[in-house]
Amino acid sequence: MAGGRLSTHVLDTARGKPAEGIRITLYRISGQSHRKIAEAVTNHDGRTDSPLLVGDKMAEGSYELVFSAGDYLRTSGQVGEGVLFLDEIPIRFGIPDAGAHYHVPLLLSPFGYSTYRGS
C-alpha cells in the first residue's frame, strides 16, 4: 500500500544550527545497481523543500541517501581545501512499509556524523 513519505534534514552539530545548501541524492538499490531517483538541496532550515519520496513513488526496498557534506564544510569554513575526512556521506537503509513515514536525519560535524530513524 503506497501513501508514505521519505524526508530528511541535516543539522550541523559543530555550529549548532541547520546545515543549508547540502546536495542530497537518493538512489534505489537493487543488487549491485544504484538508480538515481531524486535529488534535492537543503534549505535554511536544513530540510528539503518537499519529501524525497511521497505517495505512489514510495516502494518497499533498499535505498541510499548520499549527502555532499564536503562542499558545505568547505563553504562554511570548517575545513580547508585539501583531502577531507568526510566528503560524501552515504546512508543505506530499507523501507519495509511503503505506507509509512521514514525520516532519515544527518547530524554532521567535520569529523563525525550520526543518523537514526526519526519521526
Sequence and secondary structure as in RCSB ss.txt:
>XXXX:A:sequence
MAGGRLSTHVLDTARGKPAEGIRITLYRISGQSHRKIAEAVTNHDGRTDSPLLVGDKMAEGSYELVFSAGDYLRT
SGQVGEGVLFLDEIPIRFGIPDAGAHYHVPLLLSPFGYSTYRGS
>XXXX:A:secstr
    EEE BEEETTTTEE TT EEEEEEEETTEEEEEEEEE  TTSB SS SEEGGG  SEEEEEEEEHHHHHHH
TTSS SS  S SEEEEEEEES TTSEEE  EEEETTEEEE  B 
